[in-house]
Amino acid sequence: MVAHPYLGSSGLKVSEVAYGNWLTHGSQVEAETATRCVHKALDLGITAFGTADVYANTAAKSVLGKALAGQR
């Protein structure tokens, strides 16, 4: 499991490890595989996800959003 320190005094817990999708989602990894990876990251306690609109010409953001849809 990943430790969850608090983000400042907000009371929001954030994992110490982040999941980034720069070189994978939307270009090198199929969406179904990316979704499985995101779900596994959640299962392992990762709560911080990093992406940007320039990754894979916005496709990375879309793939990550769809993978997180309906998740806790």
N, CA, C and O atoms as a Tripos MOL2 file, in Angstrom:
@<TRIPOS>MOLECULE
protein
  288   287    72     0     0
PROTEIN
NO_CHARGES

@<TRIPOS>ATOM
      1 N           0.8310   -1.1830    0.0000 N.3       1 MET1
      2 CA          0.0000    0.0000    0.0000 C.3       1 MET1
      3 C           0.8730    1.2430    0.0000 C.2       1 MET1
      4 O           2.0040    1.2350    0.4860 O.2       1 MET1
      5 N           0.3270    2.2910   -0.5480 N.am      2 VAL2
      6 CA          1.0180    3.5700   -0.6430 C.3       2 VAL2
      7 C           0.5970    4.4360    0.5410 C.2       2 VAL2
      8 O          -0.5870    4.4970    0.8730 O.2       2 VAL2
      9 N           1.5540    5.1050    1.1770 N.am      3 ALA3
     10 CA          1.2370    6.0050    2.2900 C.3       3 ALA3
     11 C           0.4650    7.2160    1.7690 C.2       3 ALA3
     12 O           0.6250    7.6260    0.6200 O.2       3 ALA3
     13 N          -0.3690    7.7730    2.6330 N.am      4 HIS4
     14 CA         -1.2090    8.9130    2.2420 C.3       4 HIS4
     15 C          -1.0300   10.0790    3.2120 C.2       4 HIS4
     16 O          -1.7660   10.1930    4.1930 O.2       4 HIS4
     17 N          -0.0650   10.9330    2.9400 N.am      5 PRO5
     18 CA          0.0740   12.1260    3.7860 C.3       5 PRO5
     19 C          -1.0270   13.1350    3.4470 C.2       5 PRO5
     20 O          -1.6540   13.0670    2.3900 O.2       5 PRO5
     21 N          -1.2340   14.0460    4.3500 N.am      6 TYR6
     22 CA         -2.2330   15.0950    4.1080 C.3       6 TYR6
     23 C          -1.6550   16.2030    3.2520 C.2       6 TYR6
     24 O          -0.4690   16.5190    3.3480 O.2       6 TYR6
     25 N          -2.4830   16.7840    2.4270 N.am      7 LEU7
     26 CA         -2.0910   17.8990    1.5810 C.3       7 LEU7
     27 C          -2.2850   19.1850    2.3840 C.2       7 LEU7
     28 O          -3.3950   19.7010    2.5150 O.2       7 LEU7
     29 N          -1.1660   19.6830    2.9160 N.am      8 GLY8
     30 CA         -1.2220   20.8850    3.7510 C.3       8 GLY8
     31 C          -2.1770   20.6820    4.9050 C.2       8 GLY8
     32 O          -2.1920   19.6140    5.5170 O.2       8 GLY8
     33 N          -2.9730   21.6870    5.2120 N.am      9 SER9
     34 CA         -3.9440   21.5860    6.3030 C.3       9 SER9
     35 C          -5.3550   21.3330    5.7730 C.2       9 SER9
     36 O          -6.3410   21.5230    6.4850 O.2       9 SER9
     37 N          -5.4350   20.9050    4.5210 N.am     10 SER10
     38 CA         -6.7390   20.7150    3.8850 C.3      10 SER10
     39 C          -7.4900   19.4840    4.3840 C.2      10 SER10
     40 O          -8.7120   19.4100    4.2560 O.2      10 SER10
     41 N          -6.7740   18.5270    4.9460 N.am     11 GLY11
     42 CA         -7.4040   17.2750    5.3420 C.3      11 GLY11
     43 C          -7.4970   16.2800    4.1990 C.2      11 GLY11
     44 O          -7.9260   15.1440    4.3990 O.2      11 GLY11
     45 N          -7.1000   16.6950    3.0000 N.am     12 LEU12
     46 CA         -7.1250   15.8290    1.8330 C.3      12 LEU12
     47 C          -5.9190   14.9080    1.8570 C.2      12 LEU12
     48 O          -4.7850   15.3780    1.9560 O.2      12 LEU12
     49 N          -6.1450   13.6080    1.7670 N.am     13 LYS13
     50 CA         -5.0500   12.6450    1.7350 C.3      13 LYS13
     51 C          -4.6230   12.4020    0.2870 C.2      13 LYS13
     52 O          -5.4620   12.2010   -0.5910 O.2      13 LYS13
     53 N          -3.3230   12.4230    0.0500 N.am     14 VAL14
     54 CA         -2.7750   12.2360   -1.2910 C.3      14 VAL14
     55 C          -1.6580   11.1980   -1.2050 C.2      14 VAL14
     56 O          -0.8420   11.2360   -0.2850 O.2      14 VAL14
     57 N          -1.6220   10.2830   -2.1550 N.am     15 SER15
     58 CA         -0.5770    9.2640   -2.1410 C.3      15 SER15
     59 C           0.7900    9.8900   -2.3740 C.2      15 SER15
     60 O           0.9070   10.9140   -3.0470 O.2      15 SER15
     61 N           1.8190    9.2700   -1.8140 N.am     16 GLU16
     62 CA          3.1900    9.7390   -2.0020 C.3      16 GLU16
     63 C           3.6970    9.4160   -3.3970 C.2      16 GLU16
     64 O           4.6550   10.0250   -3.8720 O.2      16 GLU16
     65 N           3.0650    8.4730   -4.0440 N.am     17 VAL17
     66 CA          3.4340    8.0620   -5.3890 C.3      17 VAL17
     67 C           2.3560    8.5480   -6.3430 C.2      17 VAL17
     68 O           1.1670    8.4160   -6.0540 O.2      17 VAL17
     69 N           2.7580    9.1040   -7.4700 N.am     18 ALA18
     70 CA          1.7980    9.5630   -8.4730 C.3      18 ALA18
     71 C           1.9010    8.6870   -9.7190 C.2      18 ALA18
     72 O           2.9570    8.1320  -10.0230 O.2      18 ALA18
     73 N           0.8080    8.5800  -10.4140 N.am     19 TYR19
     74 CA          0.7580    7.8290  -11.6680 C.3      19 TYR19
     75 C           0.7360    8.8490  -12.8050 C.2      19 TYR19
     76 O          -0.1820    9.6630  -12.9000 O.2      19 TYR19
     77 N           1.7420    8.8000  -13.6560 N.am     20 GLY20
     78 CA          1.8030    9.7100  -14.7980 C.3      20 GLY20
     79 C           1.5800    8.9590  -16.0990 C.2      20 GLY20
     80 O           1.9350    7.7850  -16.2100 O.2      20 GLY20
     81 N           0.9970    9.6250  -17.0780 N.am     21 ASN21
     82 CA          0.6880    8.9280  -18.3270 C.3      21 ASN21
     83 C           1.2810    9.6150  -19.5580 C.2      21 ASN21
     84 O           0.7090    9.5470  -20.6460 O.2      21 ASN21
     85 N           2.3860   10.2530  -19.3890 N.am     22 TRP22
     86 CA          3.0020   11.0230  -20.4590 C.3      22 TRP22
     87 C           3.2810   10.2130  -21.7240 C.2      22 TRP22
     88 O           2.8050   10.5730  -22.8000 O.2      22 TRP22
     89 N           4.0310    9.1410  -21.6120 N.am     23 LEU23
     90 CA          4.4510    8.3880  -22.7980 C.3      23 LEU23
     91 C           3.5960    7.1630  -23.0900 C.2      23 LEU23
     92 O           3.9280    6.3760  -23.9770 O.2      23 LEU23
     93 N           2.5250    6.9940  -22.3720 N.am     24 THR24
     94 CA          1.8000    5.7400  -22.5280 C.3      24 THR24
     95 C           0.3950    5.9120  -23.0770 C.2      24 THR24
     96 O           0.1070    5.4700  -24.1890 O.2      24 THR24
     97 N          -0.4630    6.5330  -22.3290 N.am     25 HIS25
     98 CA         -1.8740    6.6090  -22.7260 C.3      25 HIS25
     99 C          -2.0550    7.4170  -23.9970 C.2      25 HIS25
    100 O          -1.4830    8.4960  -24.1530 O.2      25 HIS25
    101 N          -2.8470    6.8860  -24.8890 N.am     26 GLY26
    102 CA         -3.1940    7.6040  -26.1040 C.3      26 GLY26
    103 C          -2.2060    7.4720  -27.2360 C.2      26 GLY26
    104 O          -2.4570    7.9600  -28.3380 O.2      26 GLY26
    105 N          -1.0640    6.8070  -26.9770 N.am     27 SER27
    106 CA         -0.0990    6.6680  -28.0690 C.3      27 SER27
    107 C           0.5710    5.3030  -28.0840 C.2      27 SER27
    108 O           0.5820    4.6460  -29.1250 O.2      27 SER27
    109 N           1.1250    4.8580  -26.9760 N.am     28 GLN28
    110 CA          1.8860    3.6110  -26.9740 C.3      28 GLN28
    111 C           1.1600    2.4450  -26.3150 C.2      28 GLN28
    112 O           1.5590    1.2940  -26.4890 O.2      28 GLN28
    113 N           0.1170    2.7210  -25.5750 N.am     29 VAL29
    114 CA         -0.6230    1.6800  -24.8560 C.3      29 VAL29
    115 C          -2.0980    1.7880  -25.2340 C.2      29 VAL29
    116 O          -2.6670    2.8800  -25.2330 O.2      29 VAL29
    117 N          -2.7020    0.6740  -25.5520 N.am     30 GLU30
    118 CA         -4.1200    0.6490  -25.8990 C.3      30 GLU30
    119 C          -4.9610    1.1430  -24.7250 C.2      30 GLU30
    120 O          -4.5750    0.9630  -23.5700 O.2      30 GLU30
    121 N          -6.0870    1.7510  -25.0040 N.am     31 ALA31
    122 CA         -6.9490    2.3250  -23.9680 C.3      31 ALA31
    123 C          -7.3810    1.2860  -22.9410 C.2      31 ALA31
    124 O          -7.4340    1.5830  -21.7470 O.2      31 ALA31
    125 N          -7.6890    0.0830  -23.3870 N.am     32 GLU32
    126 CA         -8.1150   -0.9710  -22.4640 C.3      32 GLU32
    127 C          -7.0010   -1.3260  -21.4860 C.2      32 GLU32
    128 O          -7.2600   -1.5140  -20.2980 O.2      32 GLU32
    129 N          -5.7860   -1.4180  -21.9660 N.am     33 THR33
    130 CA         -4.6420   -1.7080  -21.1060 C.3      33 THR33
    131 C          -4.3800   -0.5440  -20.1580 C.2      33 THR33
    132 O          -4.0980   -0.7510  -18.9770 O.2      33 THR33
    133 N          -4.4730    0.6680  -20.6680 N.am     34 ALA34
    134 CA         -4.2840    1.8480  -19.8260 C.3      34 ALA34
    135 C          -5.3100    1.8680  -18.7020 C.2      34 ALA34
    136 O          -4.9760    2.1850  -17.5610 O.2      34 ALA34
    137 N          -6.5510    1.5330  -19.0150 N.am     35 THR35
    138 CA         -7.6050    1.4990  -18.0020 C.3      35 THR35
    139 C          -7.2880    0.4710  -16.9270 C.2      35 THR35
    140 O          -7.4630    0.7440  -15.7400 O.2      35 THR35
    141 N          -6.8300   -0.6940  -17.3240 N.am     36 ARG36
    142 CA         -6.4490   -1.7170  -16.3420 C.3      36 ARG36
    143 C          -5.3150   -1.2130  -15.4510 C.2      36 ARG36
    144 O          -5.3190   -1.4580  -14.2440 O.2      36 ARG36
    145 N          -4.3500   -0.5120  -16.0380 N.am     37 CYS37
    146 CA         -3.2300    0.0420  -15.2570 C.3      37 CYS37
    147 C          -3.7200    1.0750  -14.2480 C.2      37 CYS37
    148 O          -3.2850    1.0700  -13.0960 O.2      37 CYS37
    149 N          -4.6130    1.9520  -14.6670 N.am     38 VAL38
    150 CA         -5.1630    2.9800  -13.7700 C.3      38 VAL38
    151 C          -5.9320    2.3130  -12.6330 C.2      38 VAL38
    152 O          -5.7900    2.7120  -11.4770 O.2      38 VAL38
    153 N          -6.7330    1.3180  -12.9400 N.am     39 HIS39
    154 CA         -7.5130    0.6320  -11.9100 C.3      39 HIS39
    155 C          -6.5990   -0.0900  -10.9300 C.2      39 HIS39
    156 O          -6.8780   -0.1190   -9.7310 O.2      39 HIS39
    157 N          -5.5140   -0.6710  -11.4230 N.am     40 LYS40
    158 CA         -4.5500   -1.3290  -10.5360 C.3      40 LYS40
    159 C          -3.8820   -0.2960   -9.6350 C.2      40 LYS40
    160 O          -3.6830   -0.5430   -8.4450 O.2      40 LYS40
    161 N          -3.5350    0.8580  -10.1960 N.am     41 ALA41
    162 CA         -2.9360    1.9260   -9.3930 C.3      41 ALA41
    163 C          -3.8900    2.3260   -8.2660 C.2      41 ALA41
    164 O          -3.4620    2.5020   -7.1250 O.2      41 ALA41
    165 N          -5.1630    2.4690   -8.5750 N.am     42 LEU42
    166 CA         -6.1510    2.7870   -7.5390 C.3      42 LEU42
    167 C          -6.2090    1.6880   -6.4890 C.2      42 LEU42
    168 O          -6.2560    1.9750   -5.2920 O.2      42 LEU42
    169 N          -6.2060    0.4410   -6.9220 N.am     43 ASP43
    170 CA         -6.2330   -0.6900   -5.9890 C.3      43 ASP43
    171 C          -5.0320   -0.6850   -5.0550 C.2      43 ASP43
    172 O          -5.1270   -1.1230   -3.9090 O.2      43 ASP43
    173 N          -3.9020   -0.1890   -5.5490 N.am     44 LEU44
    174 CA         -2.6760   -0.1370   -4.7480 C.3      44 LEU44
    175 C          -2.5950    1.1090   -3.8770 C.2      44 LEU44
    176 O          -1.6320    1.2780   -3.1290 O.2      44 LEU44
    177 N          -3.5890    1.9790   -3.9630 N.am     45 GLY45
    178 CA         -3.6290    3.1490   -3.0970 C.3      45 GLY45
    179 C          -3.1460    4.4380   -3.7180 C.2      45 GLY45
    180 O          -3.0330    5.4470   -3.0230 O.2      45 GLY45
    181 N          -2.8600    4.4350   -4.9980 N.am     46 ILE46
    182 CA         -2.4280    5.6700   -5.6560 C.3      46 ILE46
    183 C          -3.6440    6.5580   -5.8790 C.2      46 ILE46
    184 O          -4.6540    6.1250   -6.4340 O.2      46 ILE46
    185 N          -3.5310    7.8060   -5.4370 N.am     47 THR47
    186 CA         -4.6350    8.7520   -5.5610 C.3      47 THR47
    187 C          -4.2390    9.9980   -6.3490 C.2      47 THR47
    188 O          -5.0800   10.8600   -6.6060 O.2      47 THR47
    189 N          -2.9750   10.1000   -6.7330 N.am     48 ALA48
    190 CA         -2.5020   11.2660   -7.4900 C.3      48 ALA48
    191 C          -2.1860   10.8250   -8.9140 C.2      48 ALA48
    192 O          -1.4190    9.8860   -9.1250 O.2      48 ALA48
    193 N          -2.7740   11.5000   -9.8760 N.am     49 PHE49
    194 CA         -2.5820   11.1690  -11.2830 C.3      49 PHE49
    195 C          -2.1180   12.4120  -12.0220 C.2      49 PHE49
    196 O          -2.6710   13.4970  -11.8390 O.2      49 PHE49
    197 N          -1.0970   12.2480  -12.8600 N.am     50 GLY50
    198 CA         -0.5610   13.3850  -13.5930 C.3      50 GLY50
    199 C          -0.7300   13.2170  -15.0920 C.2      50 GLY50
    200 O          -0.4280   12.1620  -15.6510 O.2      50 GLY50
    201 N          -1.2160   14.2710  -15.7360 N.am     51 THR51
    202 CA         -1.3800   14.2800  -17.1800 C.3      51 THR51
    203 C          -1.3630   15.7310  -17.6500 C.2      51 THR51
    204 O          -1.3500   16.6530  -16.8350 O.2      51 THR51
    205 N          -1.3630   15.9230  -18.9360 N.am     52 ALA52
    206 CA         -1.4130   17.2760  -19.5050 C.3      52 ALA52
    207 C          -2.0470   17.2040  -20.8810 C.2      52 ALA52
    208 O          -2.0390   16.1560  -21.5280 O.2      52 ALA52
    209 N          -2.5920   18.3170  -21.3180 N.am     53 ASP53
    210 CA         -3.2810   18.3240  -22.6060 C.3      53 ASP53
    211 C          -2.3440   18.1460  -23.7940 C.2      53 ASP53
    212 O          -2.8070   17.8670  -24.9000 O.2      53 ASP53
    213 N          -1.0440   18.2980  -23.5940 N.am     54 VAL54
    214 CA         -0.1010   18.1210  -24.6980 C.3      54 VAL54
    215 C           0.3670   16.6730  -24.8620 C.2      54 VAL54
    216 O           0.9880   16.3420  -25.8720 O.2      54 VAL54
    217 N           0.0840   15.8170  -23.8980 N.am     55 TYR55
    218 CA          0.4990   14.4200  -23.9910 C.3      55 TYR55
    219 C          -0.3430   13.7140  -25.0540 C.2      55 TYR55
    220 O          -1.5700   13.6850  -24.9640 O.2      55 TYR55
    221 N           0.3140   13.1550  -26.0440 N.am     56 ALA56
    222 CA         -0.3380   12.4220  -27.1420 C.3      56 ALA56
    223 C          -1.4260   13.2680  -27.7950 C.2      56 ALA56
    224 O          -2.4870   12.7630  -28.1620 O.2      56 ALA56
    225 N          -1.1470   14.5560  -27.9330 N.am     57 ASN57
    226 CA         -2.1120   15.4800  -28.5690 C.3      57 ASN57
    227 C          -3.4960   15.4190  -27.9260 C.2      57 ASN57
    228 O          -4.5040   15.3190  -28.6250 O.2      57 ASN57
    229 N          -3.5440   15.4780  -26.6290 N.am     58 THR58
    230 CA         -4.7390   15.4530  -25.7620 C.3      58 THR58
    231 C          -5.3160   14.0580  -25.5210 C.2      58 THR58
    232 O          -6.1890   13.9030  -24.6670 O.2      58 THR58
    233 N          -4.8610   13.0580  -26.2380 N.am     59 ALA59
    234 CA         -5.4270   11.7100  -26.0730 C.3      59 ALA59
    235 C          -5.1460   11.1390  -24.6910 C.2      59 ALA59
    236 O          -5.9870   10.4250  -24.1450 O.2      59 ALA59
    237 N          -3.9820   11.4350  -24.1100 N.am     60 ALA60
    238 CA         -3.6430   10.8930  -22.7970 C.3      60 ALA60
    239 C          -4.6440   11.3510  -21.7460 C.2      60 ALA60
    240 O          -5.0550   10.5680  -20.8890 O.2      60 ALA60
    241 N          -5.0300   12.6010  -21.8110 N.am     61 LYS61
    242 CA         -5.9980   13.1510  -20.8680 C.3      61 LYS61
    243 C          -7.3570   12.4700  -21.0170 C.2      61 LYS61
    244 O          -8.0120   12.1540  -20.0230 O.2      61 LYS61
    245 N          -7.7640   12.2540  -22.2260 N.am     62 SER62
    246 CA         -9.0540   11.5970  -22.4850 C.3      62 SER62
    247 C          -9.0620   10.1710  -21.9790 C.2      62 SER62
    248 O         -10.0300    9.7280  -21.3590 O.2      62 SER62
    249 N          -7.9760    9.4460  -22.2440 N.am     63 VAL63
    250 CA         -7.8800    8.0490  -21.8000 C.3      63 VAL63
    251 C          -7.9180    7.9900  -20.2740 C.2      63 VAL63
    252 O          -8.6270    7.1630  -19.7000 O.2      63 VAL63
    253 N          -7.1560    8.8690  -19.6160 N.am     64 LEU64
    254 CA         -7.1370    8.8750  -18.1570 C.3      64 LEU64
    255 C          -8.5190    9.2350  -17.5930 C.2      64 LEU64
    256 O          -8.9810    8.6160  -16.6350 O.2      64 LEU64
    257 N          -9.1620   10.2190  -18.1830 N.am     65 GLY65
    258 CA        -10.4990   10.6030  -17.7210 C.3      65 GLY65
    259 C         -11.4910    9.4710  -17.8300 C.2      65 GLY65
    260 O         -12.2840    9.2510  -16.9150 O.2      65 GLY65
    261 N         -11.4610    8.7540  -18.9280 N.am     66 LYS66
    262 CA        -12.3760    7.6180  -19.1130 C.3      66 LYS66
    263 C         -12.0530    6.5060  -18.1410 C.2      66 LYS66
    264 O         -12.9600    5.8530  -17.6240 O.2      66 LYS66
    265 N         -10.7480    6.2750  -17.8760 N.am     67 ALA67
    266 CA        -10.3430    5.2260  -16.9450 C.3      67 ALA67
    267 C         -10.7790    5.5410  -15.5080 C.2      67 ALA67
    268 O         -11.0770    4.6370  -14.7270 O.2      67 ALA67
    269 N         -10.8100    6.8330  -15.1740 N.am     68 LEU68
    270 CA        -11.1900    7.2380  -13.8210 C.3      68 LEU68
    271 C         -12.7000    7.4170  -13.6500 C.2      68 LEU68
    272 O         -13.1910    7.4950  -12.5240 O.2      68 LEU68
    273 N         -13.4300    7.4800  -14.7480 N.am     69 ALA69
    274 CA        -14.8770    7.6840  -14.6740 C.3      69 ALA69
    275 C         -15.5410    6.5770  -13.8560 C.2      69 ALA69
    276 O         -15.3420    5.3900  -14.1140 O.2      69 ALA69
    277 N         -16.3160    6.9780  -12.8870 N.am     70 GLY70
    278 CA        -17.0430    6.0180  -12.0650 C.3      70 GLY70
    279 C         -16.2270    5.3910  -10.9590 C.2      70 GLY70
    280 O         -16.7490    4.5720  -10.2030 O.2      70 GLY70
    281 N         -14.9590    5.7530  -10.8430 N.am     71 GLN71
    282 CA        -14.1070    5.2030   -9.7970 C.3      71 GLN71
    283 C         -14.2390    6.0340   -8.5300 C.2      71 GLN71
    284 O         -14.7570    7.1510   -8.5590 O.2      71 GLN71
    285 N         -13.7740    5.4910   -7.4360 N.am     72 ARG72
    286 CA        -13.8290    6.1990   -6.1590 C.3      72 ARG72
    287 C         -12.9270    7.3950   -6.1270 C.2      72 ARG72
    288 O         -12.8650    8.0940   -5.1160 O.2      72 ARG72
@<TRIPOS>BOND
     1     1     2 1
     2     2     3 1
     3     3     4 2
     4     3     5 am
     5     5     6 1
     6     6     7 1
     7     7     8 2
     8     7     9 am
     9     9    10 1
    10    10    11 1
    11    11    12 2
    12    11    13 am
    13    13    14 1
    14    14    15 1
    15    15    16 2
    16    15    17 am
    17    17    18 1
    18    18    19 1
    19    19    20 2
    20    19    21 am
    21    21    22 1
    22    22    23 1
    23    23    24 2
    24    23    25 am
    25    25    26 1
    26    26    27 1
    27    27    28 2
    28    27    29 am
    29    29    30 1
    30    30    31 1
    31    31    32 2
    32    31    33 am
    33    33    34 1
    34    34    35 1
    35    35    36 2
    36    35    37 am
    37    37    38 1
    38    38    39 1
    39    39    40 2
    40    39    41 am
    41    41    42 1
    42    42    43 1
    43    43    44 2
    44    43    45 am
    45    45    46 1
    46    46    47 1
    47    47    48 2
    48    47    49 am
    49    49    50 1
    50    50    51 1
    51    51    52 2
    52    51    53 am
    53    53    54 1
    54    54    55 1
    55    55    56 2
    56    55    57 am
    57    57    58 1
    58    58    59 1
    59    59    60 2
    60    59    61 am
    61    61    62 1
    62    62    63 1
    63    63    64 2
    64    63    65 am
    65    65    66 1
    66    66    67 1
    67    67    68 2
    68    67    69 am
    69    69    70 1
    70    70    71 1
    71    71    72 2
    72    71    73 am
    73    73    74 1
    74    74    75 1
    75    75    76 2
    76    75    77 am
    77    77    78 1
    78    78    79 1
    79    79    80 2
    80    79    81 am
    81    81    82 1
    82    82    83 1
    83    83    84 2
    84    83    85 am
    85    85    86 1
    86    86    87 1
    87    87    88 2
    88    87    89 am
    89    89    90 1
    90    90    91 1
    91    91    92 2
    92    91    93 am
    93    93    94 1
    94    94    95 1
    95    95    96 2
    96    95    97 am
    97    97    98 1
    98    98    99 1
    99    99   100 2
   100    99   101 am
   101   101   102 1
   102   102   103 1
   103   103   104 2
   104   103   105 am
   105   105   106 1
   106   106   107 1
   107   107   108 2
   108   107   109 am
   109   109   110 1
   110   110   111 1
   111   111   112 2
   112   111   113 am
   113   113   114 1
   114   114   115 1
   115   115   116 2
   116   115   117 am
   117   117   118 1
   118   118   119 1
   119   119   120 2
   120   119   121 am
   121   121   122 1
   122   122   123 1
   123   123   124 2
   124   123   125 am
   125   125   126 1
   126   126   127 1
   127   127   128 2
   128   127   129 am
   129   129   130 1
   130   130   131 1
   131   131   132 2
   132   131   133 am
   133   133   134 1
   134   134   135 1
   135   135   136 2
   136   135   137 am
   137   137   138 1
   138   138   139 1
   139   139   140 2
   140   139   141 am
   141   141   142 1
   142   142   143 1
   143   143   144 2
   144   143   145 am
   145   145   146 1
   146   146   147 1
   147   147   148 2
   148   147   149 am
   149   149   150 1
   150   150   151 1
   151   151   152 2
   152   151   153 am
   153   153   154 1
   154   154   155 1
   155   155   156 2
   156   155   157 am
   157   157   158 1
   158   158   159 1
   159   159   160 2
   160   159   161 am
   161   161   162 1
   162   162   163 1
   163   163   164 2
   164   163   165 am
   165   165   166 1
   166   166   167 1
   167   167   168 2
   168   167   169 am
   169   169   170 1
   170   170   171 1
   171   171   172 2
   172   171   173 am
   173   173   174 1
   174   174   175 1
   175   175   176 2
   176   175   177 am
   177   177   178 1
   178   178   179 1
   179   179   180 2
   180   179   181 am
   181   181   182 1
   182   182   183 1
   183   183   184 2
   184   183   185 am
   185   185   186 1
   186   186   187 1
   187   187   188 2
   188   187   189 am
   189   189   190 1
   190   190   191 1
   191   191   192 2
   192   191   193 am
   193   193   194 1
   194   194   195 1
   195   195   196 2
   196   195   197 am
   197   197   198 1
   198   198   199 1
   199   199   200 2
   200   199   201 am
   201   201   202 1
   202   202   203 1
   203   203   204 2
   204   203   205 am
   205   205   206 1
   206   206   207 1
   207   207   208 2
   208   207   209 am
   209   209   210 1
   210   210   211 1
   211   211   212 2
   212   211   213 am
   213   213   214 1
   214   214   215 1
   215   215   216 2
   216   215   217 am
   217   217   218 1
   218   218   219 1
   219   219   220 2
   220   219   221 am
   221   221   222 1
   222   222   223 1
   223   223   224 2
   224   223   225 am
   225   225   226 1
   226   226   227 1
   227   227   228 2
   228   227   229 am
   229   229   230 1
   230   230   231 1
   231   231   232 2
   232   231   233 am
   233   233   234 1
   234   234   235 1
   235   235   236 2
   236   235   237 am
   237   237   238 1
   238   238   239 1
   239   239   240 2
   240   239   241 am
   241   241   242 1
   242   242   243 1
   243   243   244 2
   244   243   245 am
   245   245   246 1
   246   246   247 1
   247   247   248 2
   248   247   249 am
   249   249   250 1
   250   250   251 1
   251   251   252 2
   252   251   253 am
   253   253   254 1
   254   254   255 1
   255   255   256 2
   256   255   257 am
   257   257   258 1
   258   258   259 1
   259   259   260 2
   260   259   261 am
   261   261   262 1
   262   262   263 1
   263   263   264 2
   264   263   265 am
   265   265   266 1
   266   266   267 1
   267   267   268 2
   268   267   269 am
   269   269   270 1
   270   270   271 1
   271   271   272 2
   272   271   273 am
   273   273   274 1
   274   274   275 1
   275   275   276 2
   276   275   277 am
   277   277   278 1
   278   278   279 1
   279   279   280 2
   280   279   281 am
   281   281   282 1
   282   282   283 1
   283   283   284 2
   284   283   285 am
   285   285   286 1
   286   286   287 1
   287   287   288 2
@<TRIPOS>SUBSTRUCTURE
     1 MET1         2 RESIDUE 1 A MET
     2 VAL2         6 RESIDUE 1 A VAL
     3 ALA3        10 RESIDUE 1 A ALA
     4 HIS4        14 RESIDUE 1 A HIS
     5 PRO5        18 RESIDUE 1 A PRO
     6 TYR6        22 RESIDUE 1 A TYR
     7 LEU7        26 RESIDUE 1 A LEU
     8 GLY8        30 RESIDUE 1 A GLY
     9 SER9        34 RESIDUE 1 A SER
    10 SER10       38 RESIDUE 1 A SER
    11 GLY11       42 RESIDUE 1 A GLY
    12 LEU12       46 RESIDUE 1 A LEU
    13 LYS13       50 RESIDUE 1 A LYS
    14 VAL14       54 RESIDUE 1 A VAL
    15 SER15       58 RESIDUE 1 A SER
    16 GLU16       62 RESIDUE 1 A GLU
    17 VAL17       66 RESIDUE 1 A VAL
    18 ALA18       70 RESIDUE 1 A ALA
    19 TYR19       74 RESIDUE 1 A TYR
    20 GLY20       78 RESIDUE 1 A GLY
    21 ASN21       82 RESIDUE 1 A ASN
    22 TRP22       86 RESIDUE 1 A TRP
    23 LEU23       90 RESIDUE 1 A LEU
    24 THR24       94 RESIDUE 1 A THR
    25 HIS25       98 RESIDUE 1 A HIS
    26 GLY26      102 RESIDUE 1 A GLY
    27 SER27      106 RESIDUE 1 A SER
    28 GLN28      110 RESIDUE 1 A GLN
    29 VAL29      114 RESIDUE 1 A VAL
    30 GLU30      118 RESIDUE 1 A GLU
    31 ALA31      122 RESIDUE 1 A ALA
    32 GLU32      126 RESIDUE 1 A GLU
    33 THR33      130 RESIDUE 1 A THR
    34 ALA34      134 RESIDUE 1 A ALA
    35 THR35      138 RESIDUE 1 A THR
    36 ARG36      142 RESIDUE 1 A ARG
    37 CYS37      146 RESIDUE 1 A CYS
    38 VAL38      150 RESIDUE 1 A VAL
    39 HIS39      154 RESIDUE 1 A HIS
    40 LYS40      158 RESIDUE 1 A LYS
    41 ALA41      162 RESIDUE 1 A ALA
    42 LEU42      166 RESIDUE 1 A LEU
    43 ASP43      170 RESIDUE 1 A ASP
    44 LEU44      174 RESIDUE 1 A LEU
    45 GLY45      178 RESIDUE 1 A GLY
    46 ILE46      182 RESIDUE 1 A ILE
    47 THR47      186 RESIDUE 1 A THR
    48 ALA48      190 RESIDUE 1 A ALA
    49 PHE49      194 RESIDUE 1 A PHE
    50 GLY50      198 RESIDUE 1 A GLY
    51 THR51      202 RESIDUE 1 A THR
    52 ALA52      206 RESIDUE 1 A ALA
    53 ASP53      210 RESIDUE 1 A ASP
    54 VAL54      214 RESIDUE 1 A VAL
    55 TYR55      218 RESIDUE 1 A TYR
    56 ALA56      222 RESIDUE 1 A ALA
    57 ASN57      226 RESIDUE 1 A ASN
    58 THR58      230 RESIDUE 1 A THR
    59 ALA59      234 RESIDUE 1 A ALA
    60 ALA60      238 RESIDUE 1 A ALA
    61 LYS61      242 RESIDUE 1 A LYS
    62 SER62      246 RESIDUE 1 A SER
    63 VAL63      250 RESIDUE 1 A VAL
    64 LEU64      254 RESIDUE 1 A LEU
    65 GLY65      258 RESIDUE 1 A GLY
    66 LYS66      262 RESIDUE 1 A LYS
    67 ALA67      266 RESIDUE 1 A ALA
    68 LEU68      270 RESIDUE 1 A LEU
    69 ALA69      274 RESIDUE 1 A ALA
    70 GLY70      278 RESIDUE 1 A GLY
    71 GLN71      282 RESIDUE 1 A GLN
    72 ARG72      286 RESIDUE 1 A ARG
